[in-house]
Amino acid sequence: MKREYKEDIIASVTADYRDRAEARRPFETQWRLNINFYMGNQYCTATPGGDVIDVERDYFWQEREVFNHISALVETRQAKLNTVRPSLTVRPFSSDDDDVKTAKSSTKILNAACDKLGMDGLLTSGTMWSEICGTSFYYVGWDSAAGLEMDGVGEGDVTVSVVSPFEIYPDSIFAQNVSDCRSIIRARAVDVGEIKRIYGVVVEPEHIDTMGVDAAAVGGGLTAGSTLNKICVSTSDKAAVLIERYTLPSADKPDGEYAVVANGVLLHYGPLPYVNGADGKRALPFVKQVSIVNAGCFFGSSIVERTIPIQRAYNAVKNRKHELLNRISMGVMAVEDGSVDIDDLEQEGISPGKILVYRQGATPPRMVETGGVPTSFDAEESRLLSEFTQISGVSEIMRSSAAAAASMSGVALQLLIEQDDTRLSLSAEYVRIAAREIAKHIIRLYKQFGSDARISRIVGAEGDVELVRWSASDISSDDVVFASDNELLSTPAMRQNMMFELYKMGLLSDENGKMSESAKHKFMEVLGYGGWDGGVDMAHVHITRAESENVSGKLELNEFDDHKLHIDAHVKFLLTERPKGKKYDDIKAHIAMHRTELERGAAESSDGMRRDTDTTGKEIL
């Protein structure tokens, strides 16, 4: 690469970053203001220049207490949204038997990867950023040094990390989604030692103005009078701004462009590294999650942004109310000039039993009548609290876990809870969409880089462990779909109530009006009591053993087998997996043996006599 060409790339990336930072400045200012209010520094405001400054007191005696409802609203919303953990499955490319099998294998691979990456924690962290700033991002890439090591070299694995909106610079603020952008810049402060470790290049540290949220400030909170304005991740004498520009493929660059620059040094230049788009195309390695969509805008908005004016008004009302109460309790005294020692009166006030000496012939000091607290203060306070509820979608039931009225029926209370969940269902759907997009990226990266044989450890719902051996050839589809409804619209309590209703109507019973062991096992599992008693445990053991026989092909009859459960498991395997050839015939013959044993057991229990059969199936007396 020529020197002039390198300099052109560095100049292009640096200038592009500065232009995008300037275009994004109003959003960044709002994010800093949101974080200040969330953390309790609520006497601050944004300037036309984009800074966030503290607002000074008008008078020294003014109360400046903070009654932080915003943090409670965000924590309540996040607690509800953290229950949204969608169950994902890979849909087969076609109805062909091989595609169906590989889709099931892909689903197991995806579940193992999500468990290894700690997807629940990542979604929780991403939801925190989206609820405060309105938008969060996930970077989905490939770490060649991760995974199992062979001969000192890692086999590589998918890596997923949460990216704050402070680090993302789209090419257009008016692009609605990541897929609508032609390029995205990720810029953040990175220690120069870390840059040398990753890229093998020495970069001089630089002064950093605004880059990302200071982890110490956010984690430890703000001190009194401090404002989160200048944002940096590391100290300026040890860090440099790492600028990564991802550009989609074009006519002159069919594989896209990936350029990395830090303090005037080109660290990397090449094509987009990942084939992570639909239909085998290269795409940007970011997934966006929003709290509330802004139409025609790349960045979303948050509840914090909407409730800041209400929070300011509420703080003002509460503080003025307390100031008035102080005036009433402490009193305001009127004195004639020169009649008393003013300094002594200011320092000590009117304490109980105090002897007040005033000049002979002067008017005695008197307390000024201040009246009581106007009812308008209470009315305004109640109105502001109701506005918090109306705008945030978080009612008193969600915040205080208390019913609106003691006489409220259970049905009415359930309807109120469902209405609250409906208000949050839109934000919950954005969490589900982000989780699905992350899953698609994971599957596509495994398909690109997982050429060698790999082993994944999968833990079932009952705690059983399964080792799956696979490679990229086992992944034929990246069509990830939801296997469950929105968790806020179908809560565990609602599903349990529905199961009880189905049981009462007899829809879970057989033709004899009894519930089979397998149905009982599933019923207890849905209620969340899988393995609650020995009977359910034994049913699960029988079903697991039958399923392992289906996979391994080692079909053995055991005198302790529950033949009914084994027959159901084997028939289910034949109908769903549809094996062919010898395996189909072996399982079919094995089912016949179970049925023979089941019929013989039924005959013995009917008359108490043991009956054996010969090789032709005839009964031997």
C-alpha positions, 0 to 999 in steps of 0.5 A: 500500500502506498504512503499517499494511499494510507494517508488518504484513508486516514484523512477520510476516516478521521474527517468522516468521524468528525462530521458524523459526531457534529451531526449527532451532537444534539442526541448526545447532549440529550443522552447526557441529560438523561443520565444526569436525571436518572442518577439524581443530578436533576438541577442541570440543563443543556446549553445551545452549545451542546454542554450540560451545566448545573443550574445555580440557586436563585437564593441561598435559602432555596431547597434543592432536594431531588425526589427522583421518580425517574430512576424508579420508573426506569428500574420498574420498566427494566424489571418487566422487560427483563422477563422478555427472553424469547425462545428461538428456533431455526426454521428449516430451509425446506420440508426435506428430511435432511433440512428438518434435521439440520434445522433442529441441530442448528437450534441446539447449536444456537441455544448452546451459543446463547448459553455460553455467551450469557445472552440474558446478561447481555440483553439486560445490559442492552435494555438498561442503555435503551431505557435510559438513552433510547437506543442500544447496540450489540456488536456480533463478531468472531474472536479467532482466539476464543474457544478450545485451544488446539496446539496453542491456537484457539478454534475461534468462537462468536463474541457478542458485546453491548455497545452504548449509543455514545460509540455509534455514528451512522452515515445518516441520522435519518436512516431508520435501521442499521440495514438502511445505513451504508456505513457505520463508525464505531469510535471509543477510547481504548488504552494504547496498550490494548491497541498494541496487543490487538494490532501490534502497532504503537499508537501515541495517546491523545487528549479525549474530549467526548467519547463514552460514559465514564464507567466510574461515574455511572457505577459510583454515582455523581457527587453533589453539584457534579454534572456528567458532561465530559465523557471518557472511558479512560484517562487521556494520557493513556488512551487514544480514540479507536475509530472503526468504519464499516462500509457495505459492499459497492461496485468498486468494493464488492466485499465492502470496507473495514478501516481502523484508525487511531490518532493518525495511524492506520491499524487495519484496512480490508474488506468487511470481515463477516458474511453475516447478512441474508442470502450470504451477503456481507452486512454491518455487524451491529444490531440495534435495540430501541425503547421508543421508535422515532419515525425517520430517525436512527436513534430512538427516544426514552421514557426519561426524555419524556418525564424530565419536564414532569420531574423538574416540576415535581421537584419544584412543587415539593421544595416550595411546599417544604419551604412554606412548611419551614416558614410556618414552623420556624416563623417570620419575625417583623422587628422595628429597626434598632429595637433588638440585636438583629445578629443575635436574633438571626443566629439563635432565632426564637428558642423556647423560654428565650427572653427577648430584650427590645429597646424601651419605647419601641414596638415589640417584635411580632411574628408575621402571619403566614397562613397554612399550606394552600391545597393547590400544592397537594393538587399539583403534586397529585396531578404530576404523579398521575402524569408520571403514570400516564407518560411512562406506562408504569402504574402504581400497581407496578411500582408499589405492588399494591392494588388501587383499592382494597375492594378490587376484585381479582379479575379487575386487578388482573385486567389492570396488570394486563393493561400495564403489560400492554403499555410495555409490550411495544418496548418488549417486542423491540427486545425480542426483535434484537434477540432474534437478529443477534441469533441470526448473526450467530448462526451465519458466523458459525456457518462462515467460520465453523468449518472444523468439527466442533462440540457444543454442550447443551443443557436441557430443561430438566438439567440433562446434558447433551454433547453435540458434534457439528460443523458448518455443513450441518447449518443449512438455514439461518431463518430464526423465528420465535418459538414463543409469544411475547412474554408480557402478553403471555405471562407464566401466571396466565399460562398456568391458569389456562392449563388449569382450565384445560384440565377442568374441561377434561381436555388433557385426559384420555378416553377413560377420563384419566391423565396419562403419565406423559401428559402428567409430566408435561402438565407439571413441567408447564406449571414449573414443577418438573421433577416435583415428585418421584412419579414425574421424575420416573416418567422423565427418566423413561422418556429420556431413555427412549429418546436416547435409544432413538438416537443411538439405535441401541434398542433394548427391552428392559423389565423395568420399562414403562412400555406406554411411555416408551411406545409414545416416545418411539412413535413420536420419533417415527412421525417427526424425524421420519427415519428411513431404511433399517432404522425405521424397521428396527424401531417399528419392531421394537415398538411391537415388542413393547406393545406385546409386553404391555398387552401381557401386563394388562392380561395378567392384571385382569385375572391375576394369572401369568400368561406367556407367549411362544415365538408365534405370539400364541398364549402358553397356559 
